[in-house]
Amino acid sequence: MQLVEEGKLNLSDSVSHYLDNLPNEWKPVTIKQLLTHISGLPDLLSVLDPGTHGTGKLGTDEAIWEKVKTLPMQSKTGEQFSYNQTNYALLGMIISKLRHKPFAEVFQERQFNKAGMAHTVFGDSRDIITNFAPTYTLRRTLDGKALAKPALKNMYAEFTEMSRAASGLNSTAQDLGQWIIKLQKAELLGRPARDILWSPDKFNNGSPTQWALGWGITKQRPRHRAVGMSGGGRSAFLVYPDDDLAVIVLTNLAGGNPEDYLEEI
């Protein structure tokens, strides 16, 4: 959206306007359709190793990407919603190309630094992250054998550079709060661009999408409308734009699903 404000990107443009060497079926997909997950593209997650939640079975990002491009479309573009990390990979590539540097550096310079997010970093189980709260998951099996009773175990994760467009960001509730305040005050984006960011798009039949532009929880109602996001089954926040309010919940339990009780809070 910062690129949109600068006139360097148009949400209605197709992804092929910015990136080369894409399958023919991918070329008509628009930036908006990537952001609202109605692209119908094959999902990058299908070729990642579920044991590490991010490492490619095929090794390098390049090999993973070439494999994804051979997969069939999930659905006709604009017809169905399906959360899809290929969308984020493409968005990350576009940001990197238009800014002439890796998208993670762009995030650091144009969001984290501007919002004073000193404790927000990309990283995974291979990295030493200061004050990191290890993530746990409830396991019923271990090494292929059933446990006598479910037990909490450490969750191991690796996120390649490409997959970090959708994964592997570590933060604190205070940092996220500062980021949301900057959005609310229109200090990261002007209000027109921010309002587009928080609004749903439309399917081919004209009905509204479930998602706003990259924001996965949208509650469009006459009073106390809300937009937000959840991730990893353990972190979530909701922003109430008309109430100058936000609620942030971070846990370190995969499957904790805090989005289920944000509104109760």
C-alpha positions in Angstrom: 0.0 0.0 0.0 3.0 2.3 0.5 4.0 1.5 -3.1 0.4 2.3 -4.2 0.6 5.7 -2.5 3.8 6.4 -4.3 2.2 5.5 -7.7 4.6 2.6 -8.2 2.0 -0.1 -8.0 -1.7 -0.5 -9.0 -3.9 -2.9 -7.1 -5.8 -3.8 -10.3 -2.7 -4.7 -12.2 -2.0 -8.3 -13.0 1.0 -9.9 -11.2 2.6 -10.5 -14.7 2.8 -6.7 -15.0 5.6 -6.8 -12.4 7.0 -10.4 -12.5 8.3 -12.5 -15.4 8.5 -16.2 -16.0 5.1 -17.1 -14.6 2.8 -19.9 -15.8 0.1 -18.6 -18.2 -2.7 -19.4 -15.8 -1.1 -17.1 -13.2 -0.6 -14.1 -15.4 -4.2 -12.6 -15.2 -4.3 -12.7 -11.3 -4.4 -9.2 -9.9 -2.6 -7.8 -6.8 -6.0 -7.4 -5.1 -6.8 -11.1 -5.7 -3.5 -12.1 -4.1 -4.2 -9.9 -1.1 -7.7 -11.3 -0.6 -6.8 -14.9 -1.3 -9.1 -15.4 -4.3 -6.2 -16.0 -6.7 -6.9 -19.8 -7.1 -3.2 -20.4 -7.3 -1.5 -23.6 -6.1 -0.3 -23.3 -2.6 3.4 -23.0 -1.7 2.6 -24.9 1.6 1.9 -28.1 -0.4 5.6 -28.4 -1.2 7.0 -27.4 2.2 7.9 -30.0 4.8 5.1 -30.1 7.5 7.6 -31.4 10.0 9.4 -28.0 10.1 6.6 -25.8 8.9 8.7 -24.0 6.3 11.6 -26.0 5.1 11.3 -27.1 1.5 11.4 -30.8 0.8 13.2 -29.8 -2.4 15.9 -27.8 -0.7 16.4 -24.3 -2.2 13.8 -21.6 -2.7 14.4 -21.8 -6.4 13.6 -25.5 -6.5 10.5 -25.0 -4.4 9.3 -22.2 -6.6 9.8 -24.2 -9.8 7.8 -27.1 -8.4 5.0 -24.8 -7.3 4.7 -23.4 -10.9 4.1 -26.9 -12.2 1.1 -27.5 -10.0 -2.5 -27.1 -11.3 -4.7 -24.1 -10.2 -6.8 -24.8 -7.1 -9.8 -23.0 -8.5 -10.8 -20.4 -11.1 -9.4 -17.0 -10.2 -12.0 -14.8 -8.4 -14.4 -17.7 -7.7 -13.3 -19.1 -4.3 -11.5 -18.0 -1.1 -8.5 -20.1 -0.1 -5.7 -19.0 2.2 -2.6 -19.4 0.1 1.1 -18.6 0.9 2.0 -18.5 -2.8 0.1 -15.2 -2.8 2.4 -13.8 -0.1 5.5 -15.1 -1.9 4.5 -13.2 -5.1 3.8 -10.0 -3.1 7.2 -10.3 -1.4 8.9 -10.7 -4.8 7.1 -7.6 -6.2 8.1 -5.5 -3.1 11.7 -6.7 -3.5 11.7 -5.8 -7.2 10.2 -2.4 -6.9 12.3 -1.4 -3.9 15.5 -3.0 -5.3 16.2 -4.8 -2.0 14.9 -7.8 -0.1 11.3 -7.3 1.3 12.5 -8.1 4.8 14.8 -5.0 4.7 11.9 -2.9 3.3 9.7 -4.0 6.3 12.5 -3.1 8.7 13.1 0.4 7.2 9.6 1.4 6.3 7.6 -0.2 9.1 9.5 -1.6 12.1 11.9 1.4 12.4 9.2 4.0 11.8 7.0 2.4 14.5 9.8 1.9 17.0 9.5 -1.9 16.9 12.9 -2.6 18.5 12.0 -6.2 19.4 10.5 -7.3 16.1 12.7 -9.6 13.9 12.4 -12.3 11.3 13.8 -15.6 12.5 13.1 -19.3 13.2 14.4 -22.2 15.3 17.9 -21.9 13.8 18.3 -18.3 15.1 19.2 -16.9 18.5 16.4 -14.4 19.3 16.7 -12.3 22.4 13.9 -13.0 25.0 12.3 -15.5 22.7 9.4 -17.4 24.2 9.6 -21.0 22.8 6.6 -22.3 21.1 4.9 -25.5 22.3 2.5 -27.8 20.6 0.4 -30.6 22.0 1.6 -33.9 20.6 -0.2 -37.2 20.6 2.5 -39.1 18.8 6.3 -38.9 18.9 8.7 -40.5 16.4 5.8 -42.4 14.9 4.6 -43.9 18.2 1.5 -43.0 20.2 2.1 -41.3 23.5 0.4 -42.7 26.6 -1.2 -39.3 27.0 -0.9 -36.0 25.0 2.2 -34.0 26.0 3.5 -30.5 25.3 6.6 -30.6 23.1 8.8 -27.9 21.6 7.8 -26.8 18.1 10.6 -26.7 15.6 10.2 -24.4 12.5 12.4 -23.2 9.7 11.3 -20.4 7.3 13.2 -19.9 4.1 13.7 -16.4 2.7 10.8 -16.8 0.3 8.4 -18.2 2.9 9.1 -15.3 5.3 6.7 -13.2 3.2 4.0 -15.1 5.2 5.9 -16.6 8.2 8.6 -16.3 10.7 8.1 -12.9 12.2 8.7 -12.6 15.9 7.4 -9.6 17.9 5.9 -8.4 21.2 2.5 -7.1 22.1 4.0 -3.7 22.8 5.7 -3.5 19.4 2.5 -4.6 17.6 0.6 -2.0 19.7 2.9 0.7 18.5 2.6 -0.5 14.9 -1.3 -0.4 15.1 -1.2 3.1 16.7 0.9 4.3 13.8 -1.6 2.9 11.4 -4.5 4.4 13.3 -2.8 7.8 13.2 -2.1 7.4 9.5 1.7 7.7 10.0 2.6 4.6 8.0 -0.1 5.1 5.4 -2.4 7.9 4.5 -6.0 7.4 5.5 -7.3 6.7 2.0 -4.8 3.9 1.5 -5.3 2.6 5.0 -9.1 2.5 4.5 -8.7 0.5 1.2 -6.4 -1.9 3.2 -9.1 -2.5 5.7 -11.9 -3.0 3.2 -13.0 -6.3 1.5 -12.8 -6.7 -2.3 -15.3 -8.6 -4.5 -15.6 -12.1 -6.0 -16.4 -12.4 -9.7 -20.1 -12.6 -8.8 -20.0 -9.2 -7.0 -20.3 -10.6 -3.4 -17.7 -9.3 -0.9 -14.6 -11.3 0.0 -14.1 -12.8 3.5 -10.8 -11.0 3.7 -9.7 -7.4 3.5 -6.4 -6.7 1.7 -4.1 -9.0 3.7 -6.2 -8.7 6.8 -7.9 -12.0 7.6 -10.5 -11.1 10.2 -13.1 -8.7 9.0 -16.3 -7.9 10.9 -18.2 -5.5 8.7 -21.2 -4.3 10.8 -23.0 -1.0 11.6 -21.3 -0.6 15.0 -17.8 -1.7 16.2 -16.6 -3.0 12.8 -13.2 -4.8 13.2 -10.3 -5.9 11.1 -7.4 -8.1 12.2 -5.2 -11.0 11.7 -4.2 -14.3 13.3 -1.1 -16.4 12.7 0.4 -19.7 13.6 -2.6 -20.7 15.6 -1.2 -18.8 18.5 -1.2 -15.0 17.8 -4.0 -12.6 16.9 -5.2 -9.1 17.1 -8.3 -7.1 16.2 -8.4 -3.4 15.4 -11.6 -1.4 15.9 -11.1 1.5 13.5 -14.1 3.5 14.7 -13.4 3.0 18.4 -9.7 3.9 18.5 -9.2 0.5 20.1 -7.2 -2.7 19.4 -6.8 -6.0 21.2 -3.6 -8.0 20.8 -3.1 -11.6 22.2 0.2 -13.4 21.7 0.6 -17.0 23.0 3.3 -19.6 22.6 0.9 -22.5 22.3 0.3 -23.6 18.7 -3.4 -24.3 18.6 -4.2 -21.8 21.3 -6.3 -19.9 18.7 -6.7 -16.5 20.5 -8.8 -15.1 17.6 -11.7 -17.1 19.2 -11.7 -14.9 22.3 -10.5 -11.5 21.2 -13.9 -10.0 21.2 -14.7 -11.4 24.6 -11.7 -9.5 25.9 
